[in-house]
Amino acid sequence: MDALKLLFIVLPGLFLVLGLILAGLSLSASFRRQRSISGWPHTSATVTGNLHGEDGPASNGRGRFAPSYEFADANGQRWLGQSDIYSRDQAIIGTSIPVAYNPANPAESTLPVFVVAKGRLATGLILVTFGVLAITMFASVSW
């Protein structure tokens, strides 16, 4: 009987650990990206178009859009950029958006936003919740 009790504690514990790993991976990638662009200067860019795509986990079969933009670096030289961040809405052409660019290579630019892999984070949090609730329930019933 003790082995069965142990199984009902260890199995939800594995869900808890897996959930923590998934949530941690999602957040660590976000913080790593934010840290890599933290020293980059910010400027205002003008939206010149939108890249349209329907693939990837963020699309859910719907269209998603990433703005194309033009900005000037600190020396006044103009650069073109393409966002690597997709959203459901198109950016309005001619509007200004914030952009961070690499001063050593201004062709490398991105939107300065905090991006999280929502699917992985949500799955991780669901597994953590299930693990905690199952451990609590089985521990309170078993002993």
N, CA, C and O atoms as CSV, one atom per row, in Angstrom:
chain,resi,resn,atom,element,x,y,z
A,1,MET,N,N,0.809,-1.197,0.000
A,1,MET,CA,C,0.000,0.000,0.000
A,1,MET,C,C,0.855,1.265,0.000
A,1,MET,O,O,0.454,2.274,-0.581
A,2,ASP,N,N,2.026,1.232,0.640
A,2,ASP,CA,C,2.904,2.399,0.689
A,2,ASP,C,C,3.437,2.757,-0.686
A,2,ASP,O,O,3.644,3.933,-0.986
A,3,ALA,N,N,3.664,1.743,-1.534
A,3,ALA,CA,C,4.138,2.011,-2.894
A,3,ALA,C,C,3.066,2.745,-3.695
A,3,ALA,O,O,3.379,3.615,-4.508
A,4,LEU,N,N,1.814,2.397,-3.466
A,4,LEU,CA,C,0.719,3.066,-4.157
A,4,LEU,C,C,0.601,4.519,-3.707
A,4,LEU,O,O,0.367,5.412,-4.522
A,5,LYS,N,N,0.766,4.749,-2.402
A,5,LYS,CA,C,0.747,6.117,-1.891
A,5,LYS,C,C,1.885,6.929,-2.499
A,5,LYS,O,O,1.697,8.079,-2.896
A,6,LEU,N,N,3.058,6.325,-2.566
A,6,LEU,CA,C,4.213,6.997,-3.139
A,6,LEU,C,C,3.971,7.342,-4.608
A,6,LEU,O,O,4.350,8.420,-5.068
A,7,LEU,N,N,3.344,6.430,-5.337
A,7,LEU,CA,C,3.040,6.673,-6.750
A,7,LEU,C,C,2.122,7.875,-6.911
A,7,LEU,O,O,2.307,8.681,-7.823
A,8,PHE,N,N,1.128,8.003,-6.026
A,8,PHE,CA,C,0.190,9.118,-6.117
A,8,PHE,C,C,0.811,10.450,-5.700
A,8,PHE,O,O,0.217,11.502,-5.937
A,9,ILE,N,N,1.964,10.426,-5.098
A,9,ILE,CA,C,2.687,11.657,-4.780
A,9,ILE,C,C,3.737,11.947,-5.850
A,9,ILE,O,O,3.899,13.095,-6.262
A,10,VAL,N,N,4.455,10.910,-6.305
A,10,VAL,CA,C,5.535,11.089,-7.274
A,10,VAL,C,C,4.986,11.483,-8.650
A,10,VAL,O,O,5.537,12.382,-9.285
A,11,LEU,N,N,3.939,10.850,-9.115
A,11,LEU,CA,C,3.398,11.146,-10.444
A,11,LEU,C,C,2.932,12.604,-10.566
A,11,LEU,O,O,3.302,13.267,-11.534
A,12,PRO,N,N,2.145,13.121,-9.636
A,12,PRO,CA,C,1.819,14.555,-9.727
A,12,PRO,C,C,3.054,15.442,-9.548
A,12,PRO,O,O,3.121,16.547,-10.086
A,13,GLY,N,N,4.021,14.944,-8.790
A,13,GLY,CA,C,5.268,15.689,-8.631
A,13,GLY,C,C,5.995,15.839,-9.957
A,13,GLY,O,O,6.614,16.873,-10.207
A,14,LEU,N,N,5.929,14.829,-10.807
A,14,LEU,CA,C,6.533,14.910,-12.134
A,14,LEU,C,C,5.817,15.961,-12.989
A,14,LEU,O,O,6.461,16.699,-13.734
A,15,PHE,N,N,4.486,16.028,-12.881
A,15,PHE,CA,C,3.740,17.077,-13.585
A,15,PHE,C,C,4.170,18.460,-13.102
A,15,PHE,O,O,4.331,19.386,-13.897
A,16,LEU,N,N,4.354,18.586,-11.788
A,16,LEU,CA,C,4.776,19.849,-11.207
A,16,LEU,C,C,6.142,20.260,-11.750
A,16,LEU,O,O,6.332,21.407,-12.153
A,17,VAL,N,N,7.083,19.333,-11.761
A,17,VAL,CA,C,8.443,19.630,-12.246
A,17,VAL,C,C,8.422,19.968,-13.730
A,17,VAL,O,O,9.063,20.931,-14.149
A,18,LEU,N,N,7.691,19.190,-14.535
A,18,LEU,CA,C,7.601,19.456,-15.965
A,18,LEU,C,C,6.980,20.829,-16.218
A,18,LEU,O,O,7.443,21.566,-17.088
A,19,GLY,N,N,5.952,21.172,-15.475
A,19,GLY,CA,C,5.322,22.489,-15.613
A,19,GLY,C,C,6.278,23.618,-15.270
A,19,GLY,O,O,6.315,24.633,-15.965
A,20,LEU,N,N,7.055,23.449,-14.201
A,20,LEU,CA,C,8.028,24.468,-13.827
A,20,LEU,C,C,9.105,24.626,-14.897
A,20,LEU,O,O,9.549,25.739,-15.181
A,21,ILE,N,N,9.525,23.499,-15.491
A,21,ILE,CA,C,10.524,23.558,-16.561
A,21,ILE,C,C,9.969,24.298,-17.773
A,21,ILE,O,O,10.649,25.165,-18.323
A,22,LEU,N,N,8.745,23.977,-18.203
A,22,LEU,CA,C,8.148,24.649,-19.360
A,22,LEU,C,C,7.973,26.147,-19.113
A,22,LEU,O,O,8.314,26.960,-19.973
A,23,ALA,N,N,7.454,26.509,-17.968
A,23,ALA,CA,C,7.268,27.925,-17.650
A,23,ALA,C,C,8.621,28.632,-17.570
A,23,ALA,O,O,8.763,29.762,-18.037
A,24,GLY,N,N,9.599,27.977,-16.986
A,24,GLY,CA,C,10.937,28.558,-16.885
A,24,GLY,C,C,11.587,28.759,-18.240
A,24,GLY,O,O,12.218,29.789,-18.475
A,25,LEU,N,N,11.441,27.785,-19.141
A,25,LEU,CA,C,11.995,27.927,-20.485
A,25,LEU,C,C,11.344,29.087,-21.232
A,25,LEU,O,O,12.022,29.845,-21.925
A,26,SER,N,N,10.044,29.221,-21.090
A,26,SER,CA,C,9.327,30.312,-21.754
A,26,SER,C,C,9.815,31.667,-21.252
A,26,SER,O,O,10.116,32.558,-22.046
A,27,LEU,N,N,9.891,31.817,-19.952
A,27,LEU,CA,C,10.301,33.098,-19.383
A,27,LEU,C,C,11.786,33.375,-19.577
A,27,LEU,O,O,12.171,34.528,-19.773
A,28,SER,N,N,12.633,32.339,-19.527
A,28,SER,CA,C,14.070,32.577,-19.692
A,28,SER,C,C,14.387,33.062,-21.098
A,28,SER,O,O,15.248,33.926,-21.269
A,29,ALA,N,N,13.704,32.520,-22.117
A,29,ALA,CA,C,13.913,32.997,-23.487
A,29,ALA,C,C,13.504,34.465,-23.607
A,29,ALA,O,O,14.163,35.242,-24.298
A,30,SER,N,N,12.428,34.840,-22.940
A,30,SER,CA,C,11.963,36.220,-22.982
A,30,SER,C,C,12.957,37.159,-22.309
A,30,SER,O,O,13.277,38.219,-22.848
A,31,PHE,N,N,13.444,36.774,-21.137
A,31,PHE,CA,C,14.415,37.604,-20.432
A,31,PHE,C,C,15.743,37.667,-21.175
A,31,PHE,O,O,16.398,38.709,-21.170
A,32,ARG,N,N,16.154,36.573,-21.815
A,32,ARG,CA,C,17.392,36.553,-22.587
A,32,ARG,C,C,17.295,37.529,-23.763
A,32,ARG,O,O,18.239,38.273,-24.030
A,33,ARG,N,N,16.154,37.530,-24.465
A,33,ARG,CA,C,15.951,38.455,-25.575
A,33,ARG,C,C,15.972,39.893,-25.079
A,33,ARG,O,O,16.592,40.758,-25.698
A,34,GLN,N,N,15.303,40.145,-23.975
A,34,GLN,CA,C,15.241,41.502,-23.422
A,34,GLN,C,C,16.631,41.975,-23.005
A,34,GLN,O,O,16.981,43.137,-23.214
A,35,ARG,N,N,17.420,41.084,-22.417
A,35,ARG,CA,C,18.771,41.435,-21.985
A,35,ARG,C,C,19.671,41.727,-23.186
A,35,ARG,O,O,20.527,42.609,-23.130
A,36,SER,N,N,19.465,40.966,-24.291
A,36,SER,CA,C,20.331,41.153,-25.461
A,36,SER,C,C,20.110,42.497,-26.147
A,36,SER,O,O,21.031,43.030,-26.767
A,37,ILE,N,N,18.903,43.054,-26.044
A,37,ILE,CA,C,18.637,44.345,-26.684
A,37,ILE,C,C,18.620,45.502,-25.685
A,37,ILE,O,O,18.293,46.627,-26.061
A,38,SER,N,N,18.962,45.251,-24.432
A,38,SER,CA,C,18.828,46.285,-23.395
A,38,SER,C,C,19.753,47.476,-23.639
A,38,SER,O,O,19.390,48.596,-23.280
A,39,GLY,N,N,20.916,47.285,-24.227
A,39,GLY,CA,C,21.840,48.389,-24.454
A,39,GLY,C,C,21.661,49.065,-25.797
A,39,GLY,O,O,22.380,50.012,-26.118
A,40,TRP,N,N,20.721,48.597,-26.577
A,40,TRP,CA,C,20.506,49.173,-27.901
A,40,TRP,C,C,19.759,50.496,-27.796
A,40,TRP,O,O,18.854,50.632,-26.973
A,41,PRO,N,N,20.131,51.476,-28.624
A,41,PRO,CA,C,19.373,52.734,-28.613
A,41,PRO,C,C,17.976,52.552,-29.209
A,41,PRO,O,O,17.753,51.698,-30.067
A,42,HIS,N,N,17.070,53.357,-28.743
A,42,HIS,CA,C,15.688,53.324,-29.227
A,42,HIS,C,C,15.450,54.545,-30.110
A,42,HIS,O,O,16.003,55.621,-29.882
A,43,THR,N,N,14.628,54.349,-31.104
A,43,THR,CA,C,14.244,55.438,-31.985
A,43,THR,C,C,12.823,55.197,-32.471
A,43,THR,O,O,12.221,54.161,-32.190
A,44,SER,N,N,12.313,56.147,-33.186
A,44,SER,CA,C,10.976,56.020,-33.746
A,44,SER,C,C,11.106,55.620,-35.212
A,44,SER,O,O,11.942,56.158,-35.938
A,45,ALA,N,N,10.282,54.683,-35.637
A,45,ALA,CA,C,10.299,54.213,-37.022
A,45,ALA,C,C,8.931,54.452,-37.648
A,45,ALA,O,O,7.924,54.549,-36.947
A,46,THR,N,N,8.908,54.543,-38.956
A,46,THR,CA,C,7.660,54.716,-39.696
A,46,THR,C,C,7.293,53.401,-40.356
A,46,THR,O,O,8.114,52.806,-41.054
A,47,VAL,N,N,6.071,52.941,-40.143
A,47,VAL,CA,C,5.600,51.684,-40.729
A,47,VAL,C,C,5.472,51.872,-42.237
A,47,VAL,O,O,4.834,52.816,-42.702
A,48,THR,N,N,6.090,50.954,-43.003
A,48,THR,CA,C,6.030,51.020,-44.466
A,48,THR,C,C,5.205,49.890,-45.067
A,48,THR,O,O,4.878,49.935,-46.253
A,49,GLY,N,N,4.864,48.890,-44.285
A,49,GLY,CA,C,4.070,47.779,-44.786
A,49,GLY,C,C,3.897,46.723,-43.714
A,49,GLY,O,O,4.297,46.917,-42.566
A,50,ASN,N,N,3.294,45.596,-44.097
A,50,ASN,CA,C,3.062,44.485,-43.172
A,50,ASN,C,C,3.372,43.175,-43.875
A,50,ASN,O,O,2.923,42.935,-44.996
A,51,LEU,N,N,4.142,42.333,-43.205
A,51,LEU,CA,C,4.389,40.987,-43.702
A,51,LEU,C,C,3.249,40.115,-43.200
A,51,LEU,O,O,2.948,40.113,-42.006
A,52,HIS,N,N,2.614,39.375,-44.101
A,52,HIS,CA,C,1.451,38.558,-43.758
A,52,HIS,C,C,1.868,37.103,-43.709
A,52,HIS,O,O,2.568,36.627,-44.603
A,53,GLY,N,N,1.449,36.395,-42.680
A,53,GLY,CA,C,1.750,34.977,-42.561
A,53,GLY,C,C,0.616,34.234,-41.887
A,53,GLY,O,O,-0.170,34.820,-41.143
A,54,GLU,N,N,0.537,32.938,-42.151
A,54,GLU,CA,C,-0.501,32.115,-41.525
A,54,GLU,C,C,0.064,30.858,-40.895
A,54,GLU,O,O,-0.702,29.991,-40.474
A,55,ASP,N,N,1.371,30.732,-40.817
A,55,ASP,CA,C,1.963,29.542,-40.239
A,55,ASP,C,C,2.418,29.827,-38.812
A,55,ASP,O,O,2.439,30.976,-38.373
A,56,GLY,N,N,2.773,28.792,-38.112
A,56,GLY,CA,C,3.284,28.947,-36.760
A,56,GLY,C,C,2.209,28.814,-35.703
A,56,GLY,O,O,1.018,28.891,-36.005
A,57,PRO,N,N,2.631,28.612,-34.458
A,57,PRO,CA,C,1.685,28.376,-33.373
A,57,PRO,C,C,0.843,29.600,-33.008
A,57,PRO,O,O,-0.226,29.451,-32.417
A,58,ALA,N,N,1.297,30.788,-33.343
A,58,ALA,CA,C,0.552,31.984,-32.952
A,58,ALA,C,C,-0.600,32.289,-33.898
A,58,ALA,O,O,-1.440,33.134,-33.587
A,59,SER,N,N,-0.659,31.623,-35.040
A,59,SER,CA,C,-1.657,32.011,-36.023
A,59,SER,C,C,-3.025,31.400,-35.768
A,59,SER,O,O,-4.033,32.058,-36.024
A,60,ASN,N,N,-3.101,30.179,-35.276
A,60,ASN,CA,C,-4.372,29.482,-35.055
A,60,ASN,C,C,-5.236,29.485,-36.303
A,60,ASN,O,O,-6.460,29.584,-36.215
A,61,GLY,N,N,-4.603,29.378,-37.467
A,61,GLY,CA,C,-5.332,29.353,-38.722
A,61,GLY,C,C,-5.760,30.724,-39.214
A,61,GLY,O,O,-6.381,30.833,-40.272
A,62,ARG,N,N,-5.442,31.762,-38.473
A,62,ARG,CA,C,-5.786,33.132,-38.868
A,62,ARG,C,C,-4.520,33.822,-39.362
A,62,ARG,O,O,-3.403,33.362,-39.124
A,63,GLY,N,N,-4.721,34.919,-40.044
A,63,GLY,CA,C,-3.584,35.697,-40.507
A,63,GLY,C,C,-2.892,36.395,-39.357
A,63,GLY,O,O,-3.529,36.781,-38.378
A,64,ARG,N,N,-1.616,36.551,-39.476
A,64,ARG,CA,C,-0.858,37.314,-38.496
A,64,ARG,C,C,0.069,38.243,-39.262
A,64,ARG,O,O,0.416,37.966,-40.410
A,65,PHE,N,N,0.466,39.325,-38.649
A,65,PHE,CA,C,1.168,40.382,-39.354
A,65,PHE,C,C,2.380,40.853,-38.568
A,65,PHE,O,O,2.361,40.909,-37.339
A,66,ALA,N,N,3.436,41.192,-39.300
A,66,ALA,CA,C,4.629,41.787,-38.722
A,66,ALA,C,C,4.942,43.041,-39.526
A,66,ALA,O,O,5.040,42.971,-40.751
A,67,PRO,N,N,5.100,44.183,-38.871
A,67,PRO,CA,C,5.321,45.421,-39.616
A,67,PRO,C,C,6.719,45.512,-40.225
A,67,PRO,O,O,7.705,45.079,-39.630
A,68,SER,N,N,6.775,46.083,-41.417
A,68,SER,CA,C,8.029,46.527,-42.031
A,68,SER,C,C,8.138,48.003,-41.701
A,68,SER,O,O,7.121,48.694,-41.638
A,69,TYR,N,N,9.355,48.504,-41.487
A,69,TYR,CA,C,9.495,49.892,-41.061
A,69,TYR,C,C,10.793,50.498,-41.578
A,69,TYR,O,O,11.692,49.800,-42.048
A,70,GLU,N,N,10.857,51.820,-41.473
A,70,GLU,CA,C,12.043,52.579,-41.846
A,70,GLU,C,C,12.383,53.490,-40.673
A,70,GLU,O,O,11.503,54.118,-40.085
A,71,PHE,N,N,13.683,53.555,-40.338
A,71,PHE,CA,C,14.105,54.404,-39.230
A,71,PHE,C,C,15.462,55.011,-39.553
A,71,PHE,O,O,16.148,54.577,-40.478
A,72,ALA,N,N,15.837,56.022,-38.778
A,72,ALA,CA,C,17.142,56.671,-38.923
A,72,ALA,C,C,17.964,56.379,-37.676
A,72,ALA,O,O,17.459,56.466,-36.557
A,73,ASP,N,N,19.240,56.029,-37.874
A,73,ASP,CA,C,20.118,55.780,-36.726
A,73,ASP,C,C,20.637,57.106,-36.173
A,73,ASP,O,O,20.211,58.173,-36.615
A,74,ALA,N,N,21.553,57.043,-35.210
A,74,ALA,CA,C,22.069,58.244,-34.552
A,74,ALA,C,C,22.813,59.157,-35.518
A,74,ALA,O,O,22.900,60.362,-35.283
A,75,ASN,N,N,23.353,58.600,-36.605
A,75,ASN,CA,C,24.076,59.394,-37.603
A,75,ASN,C,C,23.148,59.957,-38.675
A,75,ASN,O,O,23.608,60.662,-39.574
A,76,GLY,N,N,21.864,59.662,-38.599
A,76,GLY,CA,C,20.909,60.149,-39.581
A,76,GLY,C,C,20.763,59.261,-40.805
A,76,GLY,O,O,19.992,59.581,-41.710
A,77,GLN,N,N,21.492,58.147,-40.848
A,77,GLN,CA,C,21.380,57.232,-41.986
A,77,GLN,C,C,20.078,56.445,-41.867
A,77,GLN,O,O,19.713,55.996,-40.780
A,78,ARG,N,N,19.377,56.280,-42.996
A,78,ARG,CA,C,18.088,55.590,-43.009
A,78,ARG,C,C,18.307,54.095,-43.175
A,78,ARG,O,O,19.183,53.659,-43.921
A,79,TRP,N,N,17.493,53.316,-42.464
A,79,TRP,CA,C,17.571,51.854,-42.511
A,79,TRP,C,C,16.168,51.278,-42.641
A,79,TRP,O,O,15.196,51.858,-42.157
A,80,LEU,N,N,16.078,50.140,-43.293
A,80,LEU,CA,C,14.822,49.404,-43.378
A,80,LEU,C,C,14.879,48.241,-42.404
A,80,LEU,O,O,15.940,47.656,-42.186
A,81,GLY,N,N,13.748,47.908,-41.823
A,81,GLY,CA,C,13.694,46.796,-40.878
A,81,GLY,C,C,12.411,46.007,-41.041
A,81,GLY,O,O,11.419,46.498,-41.580
A,82,GLN,N,N,12.452,44.787,-40.570
A,82,GLN,CA,C,11.289,43.904,-40.582
A,82,GLN,C,C,11.148,43.318,-39.186
A,82,GLN,O,O,12.086,42.715,-38.666
A,83,SER,N,N,9.994,43.491,-38.587
A,83,SER,CA,C,9.774,42.981,-37.239
A,83,SER,C,C,9.780,41.460,-37.233
A,83,SER,O,O,9.316,40.822,-38.178
A,84,ASP,N,N,10.305,40.893,-36.172
A,84,ASP,CA,C,10.262,39.446,-35.978
A,84,ASP,C,C,9.123,39.066,-35.032
A,84,ASP,O,O,9.000,37.908,-34.632
A,85,ILE,N,N,8.299,40.041,-34.681
A,85,ILE,CA,C,7.192,39.826,-33.763
A,85,ILE,C,C,5.878,39.990,-34.524
A,85,ILE,O,O,5.581,41.059,-35.057
A,86,TYR,N,N,5.109,38.920,-34.562
A,86,TYR,CA,C,3.836,38.920,-35.275
A,86,TYR,C,C,2.697,39.206,-34.315
A,86,TYR,O,O,2.773,38.896,-33.126
A,87,SER,N,N,1.632,39.807,-34.854
A,87,SER,CA,C,0.423,40.027,-34.062
A,87,SER,C,C,-0.784,39.814,-34.959
A,87,SER,O,O,-0.648,39.658,-36.173
A,88,ARG,N,N,-1.958,39.810,-34.359
A,88,ARG,CA,C,-3.182,39.603,-35.127
A,88,ARG,C,C,-3.559,40.822,-35.949
A,88,ARG,O,O,-4.240,40.695,-36.966
A,89,ASP,N,N,-3.128,41.996,-35.525
A,89,ASP,CA,C,-3.532,43.234,-36.177
A,89,ASP,C,C,-2.425,43.780,-37.066
A,89,ASP,O,O,-1.240,43.661,-36.754
A,90,GLN,N,N,-2.829,44.375,-38.168
A,90,GLN,CA,C,-1.880,45.036,-39.051
A,90,GLN,C,C,-1.514,46.397,-38.468
A,90,GLN,O,O,-2.358,47.089,-37.898
A,91,ALA,N,N,-0.254,46.767,-38.616
A,91,ALA,CA,C,0.156,48.123,-38.247
A,91,ALA,C,C,-0.284,49.062,-39.363
A,91,ALA,O,O,-0.221,48.707,-40.540
A,92,ILE,N,N,-0.719,50.234,-39.001
A,92,ILE,CA,C,-1.198,51.195,-39.986
A,92,ILE,C,C,-0.004,51.860,-40.653
A,92,ILE,O,O,0.862,52.421,-39.980
A,93,ILE,N,N,0.036,51.795,-41.971
A,93,ILE,CA,C,1.155,52.353,-42.732
A,93,ILE,C,C,1.216,53.859,-42.501
A,93,ILE,O,O,0.205,54.558,-42.569
A,94,GLY,N,N,2.422,54.337,-42.227
A,94,GLY,CA,C,2.641,55.764,-41.974
A,94,GLY,C,C,2.673,56.128,-40.500
A,94,GLY,O,O,3.070,57.240,-40.151
A,95,THR,N,N,2.264,55.215,-39.625
A,95,THR,CA,C,2.300,55.513,-38.189
A,95,THR,C,C,3.703,55.265,-37.639
A,95,THR,O,O,4.515,54.578,-38.258
A,96,SER,N,N,3.967,55.830,-36.482
A,96,SER,CA,C,5.270,55.650,-35.835
A,96,SER,C,C,5.198,54.513,-34.826
A,96,SER,O,O,4.213,54.361,-34.104
A,97,ILE,N,N,6.265,53.717,-34.792
A,97,ILE,CA,C,6.398,52.645,-33.806
A,97,ILE,C,C,7.791,52.736,-33.193
A,97,ILE,O,O,8.722,53.198,-33.852
A,98,PRO,N,N,7.949,52.304,-31.946
A,98,PRO,CA,C,9.280,52.316,-31.348
A,98,PRO,C,C,10.122,51.150,-31.866
A,98,PRO,O,O,9.609,50.054,-32.090
A,99,VAL,N,N,11.410,51.399,-32.052
A,99,VAL,CA,C,12.330,50.386,-32.555
A,99,VAL,C,C,13.629,50.492,-31.773
A,99,VAL,O,O,14.090,51.590,-31.460
A,100,ALA,N,N,14.214,49.347,-31.461
A,100,ALA,CA,C,15.557,49.291,-30.891
A,100,ALA,C,C,16.473,48.715,-31.962
A,100,ALA,O,O,16.108,47.755,-32.640
A,101,TYR,N,N,17.664,49.298,-32.118
A,101,TYR,CA,C,18.583,48.800,-33.142
A,101,TYR,C,C,19.979,48.616,-32.565
A,101,TYR,O,O,20.364,49.279,-31.601
A,102,ASN,N,N,20.719,47.717,-33.166
A,102,ASN,CA,C,22.088,47.416,-32.764
A,102,ASN,C,C,22.988,48.538,-33.286
A,102,ASN,O,O,23.070,48.727,-34.500
A,103,PRO,N,N,23.662,49.285,-32.415
A,103,PRO,CA,C,24.488,50.396,-32.901
A,103,PRO,C,C,25.677,49.924,-33.744
A,103,PRO,O,O,26.158,50.666,-34.601
A,104,ALA,N,N,26.151,48.701,-33.509
A,104,ALA,CA,C,27.257,48.172,-34.303
A,104,ALA,C,C,26.794,47.724,-35.682
A,104,ALA,O,O,27.587,47.696,-36.623
A,105,ASN,N,N,25.509,47.370,-35.810
A,105,ASN,CA,C,24.941,46.924,-37.073
A,105,ASN,C,C,23.472,47.356,-37.107
A,105,ASN,O,O,22.595,46.568,-36.752
A,106,PRO,N,N,23.190,48.593,-37.528
A,106,PRO,CA,C,21.810,49.093,-37.498
A,106,PRO,C,C,20.829,48.297,-38.360
A,106,PRO,O,O,19.617,48.447,-38.207
A,107,ALA,N,N,21.332,47.458,-39.261
A,107,ALA,CA,C,20.425,46.607,-40.037
A,107,ALA,C,C,19.740,45.590,-39.135
A,107,ALA,O,O,18.729,45.002,-39.518
A,108,GLU,N,N,20.278,45.380,-37.949
A,108,GLU,CA,C,19.692,44.473,-36.959
A,108,GLU,C,C,18.848,45.306,-36.003
A,108,GLU,O,O,19.377,46.034,-35.163
A,109,SER,N,N,17.523,45.191,-36.141
A,109,SER,CA,C,16.615,45.980,-35.311
A,109,SER,C,C,15.405,45.136,-34.949
A,109,SER,O,O,15.128,44.111,-35.571
A,110,THR,N,N,14.698,45.589,-33.936
A,110,THR,CA,C,13.509,44.872,-33.474
A,110,THR,C,C,12.601,45.811,-32.700
A,110,THR,O,O,12.999,46.913,-32.325
A,111,LEU,N,N,11.392,45.367,-32.470
A,111,LEU,CA,C,10.490,46.120,-31.609
A,111,LEU,C,C,10.890,45.863,-30.155
A,111,LEU,O,O,11.100,44.710,-29.777
A,112,PRO,N,N,10.999,46.907,-29.332
A,112,PRO,CA,C,11.427,46.718,-27.940
A,112,PRO,C,C,10.275,46.326,-27.025
A,112,PRO,O,O,9.885,47.091,-26.143
A,113,VAL,N,N,9.738,45.142,-27.235
A,113,VAL,CA,C,8.625,44.656,-26.424
A,113,VAL,C,C,9.036,43.356,-25.738
A,113,VAL,O,O,9.934,42.652,-26.201
A,114,PHE,N,N,8.376,43.053,-24.642
A,114,PHE,CA,C,8.619,41.814,-23.913
A,114,PHE,C,C,7.697,40.749,-24.484
A,114,PHE,O,O,6.475,40.861,-24.386
A,115,VAL,N,N,8.277,39.719,-25.078
A,115,VAL,CA,C,7.509,38.681,-25.760
A,115,VAL,C,C,7.629,37.380,-24.974
A,115,VAL,O,O,8.727,36.985,-24.582
A,116,VAL,N,N,6.498,36.717,-24.745
A,116,VAL,CA,C,6.472,35.451,-24.025
A,116,VAL,C,C,5.811,34.400,-24.906
A,116,VAL,O,O,4.808,34.672,-25.566
A,117,ALA,N,N,6.384,33.186,-24.913
A,117,ALA,CA,C,5.751,32.067,-25.616
A,117,ALA,C,C,4.534,31.653,-24.797
A,117,ALA,O,O,4.639,30.850,-23.870
A,118,LYS,N,N,3.385,32.206,-25.150
A,118,LYS,CA,C,2.175,32.045,-24.333
A,118,LYS,C,C,1.709,30.604,-24.237
A,118,LYS,O,O,1.243,30.173,-23.182
A,119,GLY,N,N,1.826,29.855,-25.319
A,119,GLY,CA,C,1.383,28.459,-25.296
A,119,GLY,C,C,2.192,27.631,-24.328
A,119,GLY,O,O,1.633,26.876,-23.533
A,120,ARG,N,N,3.517,27.765,-24.389
A,120,ARG,CA,C,4.395,27.013,-23.489
A,120,ARG,C,C,4.193,27.450,-22.051
A,120,ARG,O,O,4.158,26.617,-21.145
A,121,LEU,N,N,4.060,28.759,-21.836
A,121,LEU,CA,C,3.852,29.261,-20.476
A,121,LEU,C,C,2.522,28.772,-19.913
A,121,LEU,O,O,2.457,28.351,-18.758
A,122,ALA,N,N,1.455,28.824,-20.723
A,122,ALA,CA,C,0.139,28.370,-20.263
A,122,ALA,C,C,0.156,26.878,-19.950
A,122,ALA,O,O,-0.389,26.450,-18.932
A,123,THR,N,N,0.777,26.086,-20.817
A,123,THR,CA,C,0.872,24.648,-20.559
A,123,THR,C,C,1.635,24.387,-19.269
A,123,THR,O,O,1.228,23.550,-18.464
A,124,GLY,N,N,2.730,25.095,-19.071
A,124,GLY,CA,C,3.516,24.939,-17.848
A,124,GLY,C,C,2.719,25.287,-16.605
A,124,GLY,O,O,2.772,24.569,-15.606
A,125,LEU,N,N,1.978,26.390,-16.663
A,125,LEU,CA,C,1.185,26.793,-15.495
A,125,LEU,C,C,0.043,25.821,-15.206
A,125,LEU,O,O,-0.294,25.580,-14.047
A,126,ILE,N,N,-0.550,25.265,-16.261
A,126,ILE,CA,C,-1.595,24.256,-16.063
A,126,ILE,C,C,-1.009,23.015,-15.401
A,126,ILE,O,O,-1.608,22.467,-14.475
A,127,LEU,N,N,0.155,22.567,-15.863
A,127,LEU,CA,C,0.798,21.389,-15.259
A,127,LEU,C,C,1.188,21.655,-13.810
A,127,LEU,O,O,1.031,20.781,-12.958
A,128,VAL,N,N,1.695,22.852,-13.521
A,128,VAL,CA,C,2.054,23.201,-12.140
A,128,VAL,C,C,0.801,23.181,-11.258
A,128,VAL,O,O,0.824,22.625,-10.160
A,129,THR,N,N,-0.272,23.776,-11.730
A,129,THR,CA,C,-1.518,23.796,-10.953
A,129,THR,C,C,-2.032,22.382,-10.703
A,129,THR,O,O,-2.406,22.038,-9.582
A,130,PHE,N,N,-2.048,21.564,-11.756
A,130,PHE,CA,C,-2.494,20.183,-11.603
A,130,PHE,C,C,-1.606,19.439,-10.609
A,130,PHE,O,O,-2.108,18.729,-9.736
A,131,GLY,N,N,-0.296,19.599,-10.738
A,131,GLY,CA,C,0.626,18.913,-9.835
A,131,GLY,C,C,0.424,19.304,-8.384
A,131,GLY,O,O,0.377,18.440,-7.508
A,132,VAL,N,N,0.304,20.602,-8.122
A,132,VAL,CA,C,0.121,21.078,-6.747
A,132,VAL,C,C,-1.206,20.588,-6.174
A,132,VAL,O,O,-1.260,20.112,-5.040
A,133,LEU,N,N,-2.282,20.708,-6.967
A,133,LEU,CA,C,-3.586,20.257,-6.477
A,133,LEU,C,C,-3.606,18.749,-6.241
A,133,LEU,O,O,-4.159,18.292,-5.241
A,134,ALA,N,N,-3.010,17.970,-7.147
A,134,ALA,CA,C,-3.000,16.513,-6.986
A,134,ALA,C,C,-2.164,16.093,-5.784
A,134,ALA,O,O,-2.573,15.224,-5.014
A,135,ILE,N,N,-1.006,16.700,-5.621
A,135,ILE,CA,C,-0.165,16.364,-4.461
A,135,ILE,C,C,-0.902,16.706,-3.169
A,135,ILE,O,O,-0.899,15.914,-2.226
A,136,THR,N,N,-1.526,17.868,-3.120
A,136,THR,CA,C,-2.262,18.283,-1.929
A,136,THR,C,C,-3.420,17.327,-1.641
A,136,THR,O,O,-3.635,16.922,-0.499
A,137,MET,N,N,-4.160,16.975,-2.695
A,137,MET,CA,C,-5.304,16.091,-2.510
A,137,MET,C,C,-4.860,14.693,-2.059
A,137,MET,O,O,-5.391,14.151,-1.089
A,138,PHE,N,N,-3.890,14.119,-2.766
A,138,PHE,CA,C,-3.464,12.754,-2.419
A,138,PHE,C,C,-2.743,12.700,-1.083
A,138,PHE,O,O,-2.859,11.713,-0.356
A,139,ALA,N,N,-1.999,13.750,-0.750
A,139,ALA,CA,C,-1.301,13.763,0.546
A,139,ALA,C,C,-2.300,13.881,1.681
A,139,ALA,O,O,-2.111,13.256,2.724
A,140,SER,N,N,-3.347,14.653,1.512
A,140,SER,CA,C,-4.321,14.829,2.594
A,140,SER,C,C,-5.197,13.578,2.755
A,140,SER,O,O,-5.648,13.287,3.863
A,141,VAL,N,N,-5.441,12.841,1.676
A,141,VAL,CA,C,-6.279,11.635,1.740
A,141,VAL,C,C,-5.461,10.431,2.214
A,141,VAL,O,O,-5.971,9.571,2.932
A,142,SER,N,N,-4.199,10.377,1.812
A,142,SER,CA,C,-3.379,9.187,2.075
A,142,SER,C,C,-2.888,9.103,3.505
A,142,SER,O,O,-2.733,7.998,4.024
A,143,TRP,N,N,-2.636,10.225,4.166
A,143,TRP,CA,C,-2.049,10.150,5.504
A,143,TRP,C,C,-2.966,10.603,6.547
A,143,TRP,O,O,-2.612,10.598,7.726
